[in-house]
């Protein structure tokens, strides 16, 4: 669900001297996008370690020990928590917090996913579904707990006021981490979700250890939902210490061609400030099963996916993301919101229905 490189507007057709990309070139471009994300994450971890060399504050160490005792008792492996446990400086601990979600996925979930064979795209074995569902629930519970522990208690009067509104009017336990800019976007997004009759999450957490993007977490073993959002503090940290990943000329050309020939106009399907937050809430409306995540989409819809948004085009094989991007656009086009968002196109409606969505 994450933007990894700056996305420029579609290149003017006169600038593009090449025809539409081949499937191989498209796959190569998406591979570059993935590598850029990995390189940036590595740079973030290295920067935390290099720039913050002071000892771990006593209060932070207590939180670490509380977290480790809780999640290891719940079944998280010592290999997954190793970086958190061995951290000696405050920077090393912050790097471990930032990298925990990816480390859990690499250690606990990816070995299971490697068992999936191409033929399973048309029907996921029940035992794999069960293993991944259990591991994913434990991951989400652990990630939510970790970032919640290290979120600062808000003291800014307006942020505190917004937290109170979210709790009293919408039943959401919000930990907004003194991030006024994010708080001012979250409140109208929750209002828009409520106006659409959407289920609301149990929690919204803003974290200084996540990029300025969102993540939907199923917590308490899938019975509740939490939304994790990156903070502007982290955005400022990135801007100061982690410049954009430098690409080789070939890789840069490949990405530019992908941007210009794919068909999307914006990274998201709408340009409203509420889009990111409604997108994460819309993840609450699809099944969490791998069988849906990898549900094959007919080739005739590839152009529809490409034109929907850059985000959808970058994840053509992740059905739950395509579904959610369509659902988000539909929700934000609700006339009652007065956001001037266009409704789904006929082709988008057809695709949404194919994926099990209900067109309003």
N, C-alpha and C positions, 0 to 999 in steps of 0.2 A: 503494500500500500504506500510506497515511498518514492518521492522524487529524488533522483541521485545526481543529476547534472542539470544545469540551467537549460531550460527549453526555450528556444527562440521561436518566434512566429514562423509560420510556414513560409518557406523561401518563395519569392516570386518565380513564377514559371519560367520567366526569361533567364533566371539565374541557373536553372537546372538544365544542364545540357545532356542529361542521361535519362533514359526511360525508367519506368518503374523497376524497383529492385527485384532481383530474383529471390526465391524462398531461401536459398542458401545465404545470400547477403543479408536478408532480414534477420535470420537466425544469428549471423555473425554480429550484427549491430546490437541485438538484444544481449548477446554474450558480452559485448563491450560494456553495455550499461551495467550488467551484473558485476563485472570486474571493477568498474569504477566505484560501485557501492562498497565492495569488499576493501578496496584500497583506501577509501575514505575512513572506513571503520578502523582499519589498522592504524592510520595516521592519528585518529582521535585517541586511541589507546596509548600510542607512543607519546603523544603530546601531554596527556594527563601525567604520565610517569616522569616526563622530563621537566615539566613546568611546576609541578606541585610535589616537592621533595620533603616537605615537613613531616614530622611523625603524625600518625593517625590520632585525631582528637579522641579523648577518652569517651565522650558521648557517642561518637561514631563507632568506636570499637565495641561499645556495649550493644549498639544496634546490630552490628555485624554478628556478634556472638548469638544474639537472640534469633536472628534470621537463620543462621547455620543450624542451630539446635532444632528449630522448628521444621525446616524443610528436609533436613536429613532424617528426622524422625518420620516425616511423611513419605519418605522413599526416594528423595533426590540423591543421586550417587555422589560419593566423595570426589570422583573424577570431575563431575560437573561443577562442584563448589570449590575445586582446588585453587583457582585464581583468587577467589575471595578469601580463602583461609590463609594463603601464604603471603598476602599483601603486607608489606612492612611500612610503606609510606602512605600518606593520604592520597597522593596521586595514583599509586598502584591500586588502592582500594576503589577509588573513583573509576579507574579504567576497568576494574573487575565488575563493578556495578553496571557500567555501560555495556560490557560485553556478555553479561550473564545470560540474557535471553538467547543470543546466538550460540553461546557455548552449550546451553541446555539442548537446543535443537540439534547441534552437531553430535553431541555425545549420546543423547537419549532417544531422539526421534529418527535422525537420518539413517542409522543402521536398519531400522524397520522399513523405511521407505525404499531402501536398496533391494528389499525382497520383492518389490512390486515389479512384475513383468509386463511387457507391452500389452499382452492379451488382457490384463486386468483393467485396462482403460474402459472396457465394456462391462465390467462387473468385479468389484473389489471383494476379495475373500474376506469372510466374516472375521477370521482370526486376526487379520491385519487391521481391519477397521477397529476391532476391540483394543488391540495393543496401542494403536496410535491415539485413539480417543482417550484412553487412560493416561498416556504420557502427555498428551496435549493439555488435558485438564490440569494435571499436576504442574506443568510448565506455566500455564496461565495463572493459577493460584500463586505460584512462587514469584513470578514476575510482578504481579500486582502487589504482593506483600512487600517485596524488596523496594520497589519504587515508592510505595506508600510510606514505608518506614523512613526513607531518606528525603521525603518532601518536607520542606519547612512549613511550620505553622504560619498561616497568613496573619499579618498585622496591619497591612494597608487597609484603611477604612473602607474604601470602595470594593476591594476584593473580598473583604469579610462580609460586606453587605450582600454581594452577589452569592457568596457561599451560603448565606442564610436564606436567600430567596430560593436557591436551588434545593436546599434541604426542606424548607417549610412549604413551598408551593408545589414542588415536583418530587419530593421524596428522594433526592439524590444526595449522597454523602460526597461533597466536593472538597478535594484537597488541591487548591489552586496555586499554592506555592508562591503567593505574593506576585503572581504574574498578571498585572492589570490588563495588558493588551490581549492576552488569551481569554481572560475572564470576560472581557467586553464582547468577545466573539461567541463564547460558549453560551452565554445566557440567551441571546436571540436564536441560537441554533436549537437549544432545548425547547424554546417557545415554538419554533417552526415544527419540530418533531411532535410536540404535543398537539399542535394544530392539525397535523396529519394523522393523529390517532395512533402514533407509534408507541411501542413499549419503550420505557425509559430505563437507563442503566441504574444499577445500585450505586455506582461510584463513577466519579470522574477525577482522575489524578493527573496533575501536571508535574513532569519530572525534569530535573536538570541533567539527567543522564540518558536523554533520548533526543534524537533529531526532531526538528520542528515539523513533525508529522504525527499521524495517529495510529493507534492499534486497538483493535477490539479484543477483549479478553473474556473468555467464559470462566467464571470463578465459582468457587464452592462446588467443584465437579460439575460444571455446566448448568447449574440451577439459577445462577444470577449472571449479570454482565457488568463489566467494568470497561471504561474507556481511558486509555493512557495517551497523553498528549505531551509532546516535547515542549520545553520552555524556551522563552526568548533569551534567558541566561545562557542556555546551551547554544542558541543561534549566535549570540555575541562571541562566545568562546570559539566557535567554529570560524567566524569571520576574522577573528584576531590571529588565531594560531593555525588554522587548517585551510589554506587556500584550495581552490578547486584542483582536482587531480589533473596533472598534465598528460595529455594524450599524444601519441605518436601522430604524425601527419596522416597516415593511412587510417588510423582509428577515428580521428577527428573527421576526416572526409566521409567515412562510412556512416558515422552518426548524423552528420549534416544531411547526407543523402536520405537517410532513414526519416529524419524529421520532415524533409521536403517532399518526399514521395509517398509517405504512408497515407496521408489524407486528413489528419486531425488539425484543428485550428488552435486548440488550447490543451494544456496538460490534463485538466479535468474537463468534464462535459459541461460544466457551468463555470462562470467566473464570480459567483457570489461568495462573500466571506464565510458563509455557513457551510460551504460544500464539504470541506474536510471533515467537519464534525458530524454532519448528516450522513456522510459516507460511512463513518465508523459505526454510527447507530444502525444503519441499514444492514450491517453484517449480523445484527441480531435477528434478521428476518429470513435467513436461509439455513438449511440444515448444515451442521458442522461436520458431516461425514465426508471421508475421502471420495466416496463414490460420486458425490456431487461436485466436489472440488475438481475432480478429473473427468467429469462427464463430457464426452466428446461433443463438440459443437460442429454442425455441418459446415462444409467449406463455403457454402453459398453465403454464410453470414460473415465471412472474413472481412469483406469491405465495410459492412455495418460496424463491426468492432473497431476497425481502423479509423473510421470517421467519427466514432463516438467521442473518443478522447485519446490523448497520448498515453495516459495511464492504462486505459483498456488495451490499446495497441501494443503496449509493452508487456502485457500479460495475457496473450491470446489463448494460452492453454490452461489458465487458472479460471475455471468457470465461475467460481464464487466471486471473483473480482469483477468479471464482466457483468454478472447478475447485479452486483451491488452498485456498480457505476450506473447501470440503467435505472435501477431502483432509486438512486439518489437524484438523478435528473428528473425522474417522474415526480418525486416528492417535492422538489424545489420548484417545479412548474405549477404547483397548486395555486390557482388564482387568488386564493385567500391570503397568500403570503405576500402578494404584490411585489415579487422580485423580478418580474419581466424575463422569466426563463421560458424558453420554448418547450412545448410538450415533446414527447418522444415522437420520432418520425414513424411512418408506417412500418418500415423495415425494423426499427428498434422495438416497436411494439410486438412485431412478430417474433423476434428473437427473445424478448422478455417472456412472452407467453410460452415459447418452446422450453425455456428454463424454469417454468413453473410459476412465473410471476403473474400477478393479477393487475391488469391495466384498468386504471380508474376512469 
